[in-house]
Amino acid sequence: MSDGDRVSGACSCKVGRTAGKYGLDGLDERLRERRADGASLRRLETVVNEAVLQAALEGADTDVLRDAASIYRNLTGEDVSTGVRTETEAWLSRVGVDPAELDRDFVSYQTVRSHFRECLGVDTARERSLSVDDAEGTIEWARSRSQGIVGRTIERLDGTDGFHCGSVDVTTVVRVSCADCGGSYPVERFLDRGGCDCETDAQTQ
């Protein structure tokens, strides 16, 4: 059996443990191929997590066919409302998939990078210089996670003494302010314009 054909769980990192838990045979070979085709670590994070979700669904108590990619997006997408995320988690619970356990088993792109470098011996140096696209992906992921955490926390409060709420949507607004030039921008605008005015101000002095 080749390294590419084995279950990735043969290594002890989180990617390996998760692959072993869900029986993801050939995951390492798939990751190698996608990496060779130019896939970013962020994209490979999604590849792993969608595979985990697909395996969980295949073992679930349901005959309803649903696209793992769509479900994953509903769970983690930055532009997905708290209501949609909550409905998706509720559906998973009904068919026997624990959404909290699933979330714990999902991996980050940093974990994928460590798996490549420490377990597969693949150099990921080409991504050490962060691109704007990579930065946007990281920020969107962090914002989505924070919105989900806040939304679930509020929903857990519903019905406790003195606290009531309806169906809530949580929106996180991120601004970047520079103490040097005084500029302040929504993070999307900050990235689109290439940062603040510090370099421009320095050139005009």
Disulfide bonds with the S-S distance in Angstrom:
none
